[in-house]
Amino acid sequence: MIFLFNTNIQAQKISEFPTSNYDFSNPLPQNIDTKIDSIISLLTLEEKVAMCHAQSKFSTPGVARLGIPEIWMSDGPHGVRGEINWDNWGYADWTNDYITAFPALTCLAATFNPKLSNDYGVNVGEEARYRKKDILLGPGVNIYRTPLNGRNFEYMGEDPFLASKMVVPYIKGVQQNGVAACVKHYVLNNQELWRGHINVEVSDRALYEIYLPAFKAAVEEGEAWSIMGAYNQFRGQHTTHHQLLTNKILKEDWAFDGVVISDWGSTHNTNEAALFGLDMEMGTGTDGLTSSTESAYDYYYLANPFLKLLKDKEIDEEVVNDKVRRILKLMFRTNMNPTRNFGRMNNVEHLEVARNIATEGIVLLKNENQFFPINPSKKLTIAVIGENATRPMTIGGGSSELKAKLEVSPLQGLQSRFKNATIIHAMGYSSGPSAYGRVIPSNLDQNKLKQEALEAAAKSDIVLFIGGLNKSYLQDCEGGDRTQFELPFGQDGLIDEILAINKNTGVVLVSGNAVAMPWLSKVQGVMQTWYLGSEAGNAIADIISGDANPSGKLPFSFPVKLKDNAAHSFGELSYPGDSINQYYKEDILVGYRWHDTKKIESLFSFGYGLSYTSFEISDIKTDKKTYTADNQIKISCKVTNTGNSDGAEVIQVYIGKHKSKVKRALKELKGFQKVKLIKGETNEVEVVINAKDLSFYDETVSDWNLEKGTYYVYVGNASNSISEKLKIKIE
Ligand code: BGC
């Protein structure tokens, strides 16, 4: 019988799975449900329950006697994490798990280039496949609500439309390898402080319009095979097992047919886990959280306690069958799919992709007197000051930490590109090593470091200050939020002192978050460079040298001061909450929606980013003046590269409702397109928007509502740089 079962799978595999040009978006054979049911009929209750929870830190058991494989997963989203020990968080110290580090997802979002997102997914998916992972835990699409959130660098910014457009190709790319993406953290995990228990109160409207759309796109368009619940609560219930979020919205409304995986230690209750949509429990410690060292898998909520309820018939067996059905479906898509490729890793193509994304995501924020690019053929003396010029940024940050085979530091990148220059490096300050959950101060002499930096600045033609945040606790790191909006480790003071000595100073910020810039008016240039992975230094040198023209745009607003950010303007109950509850009082007005609507100028706006060339947007028009609900709105314009170098511009289309019956943001991003133009070239751009996408979520009917009347279409190259405002009507 058992033997027969195995042979059956083999026989069916060959006839049912095509061997080339395989469409992985829907790799399931026609009769999959019957097939899964036939497998379920062979499983004991114990075996079924076992499949619903971890057997180690990153795997779940198979059914050995039937040849059903284990499922192995790894953290992403920026690369495949190093191997972790079976039963604790220590690294296993394998020597074959060095990988390519791709740029942080904030950088990917800043490219505004969905094609690159697909390249990212395909390539990181290949590495996951080579490392024999069935699920890659990423990408993350929690919305950027506050610049203090320690994990913003792992997400795709503040705008639900941008995040939706960027997440879908990533997922498709990963899954093309027969590796499941696991979209996280579903949902409202918008801060790290108190993440394990904080209860979020937010309106339905903000939930549907701001926080859910990227997850919805991931499920409906990206067809993600798994999703990860979050740590926090929503309306008094943990999001990992949540009647409304998981059963109703995710599984019923969006028809999600994949596996809901808990975050590590986010499961809290057997009944809720069983009945409110959780399929696979991971990372629970004996203390019921993730913090204890012992995991004791049999005592998981979805282990023995679940088995008992099933045996006692307090929970219907169909409940576990549904979970196993989903898990088996994921397995047919991944480790029981014999046609998936073998993957590859650390190949030159992966580095090229990492470098392209890094280069396209860098955002030029300020460029006085054409400070950038810096000519590499000149015999300049350049002082490179700042700890981030040499600090590895793939290390630290929490679960997204990577064991990179290569990480080119900014200093190394500059040294290899600026061979004619004399480069003097000085740290200027030191922050101490990265540790998870604690701050270890540096024991270096800060005064001495500063003096060396000032001496370097004094004898140089140009100063490049390479600073920002890092991947240590209370910086850009999981498990905690930043405690200040200003740059840490005395950098603001140091920049001032450098400026007093050498005015020809540019700042290169390495961070995943907005920071205050009190020195902004005094520096010549500012570049936002994110965490860029293996090719960080080369990508930075590409942009600084002018080998590549910057074309990244900010995926979130930089407020002047913290209080100008919507969440912070409502005080502590809004952020961070009172440790039990928090209220998203800004409602739908997140990010630029807040700045625009309340007329609070940002330091740098969403969608903003400079180029070394200039562009002109002209001939902006809509195809019609009046539309109905089922129409498409076609907005077109001409873009001309009017400057002296080849480059790329992002045409952004925002739409706002004139006189609405509900509160509205002044405008919202509804379409964008990146165009590459050689100097002098003109191209036509068309952005197509479905009229129904102008709907708001109407709480009075719990559904989307397309209001009739006048709308304004804003076309420009940043949320605060609009070339023209047109009027249209919906009838
Ligand atoms: C994080 C997840 C991660 C998991 C496994 C959790 O603490 O929130 O993003 O995938 O750990 O490392």
Residues whose N, C-alpha, C, O or C-beta is under 5 A from the ligand:
A	BS01	BGC	D75 L137 D263 W264 S399
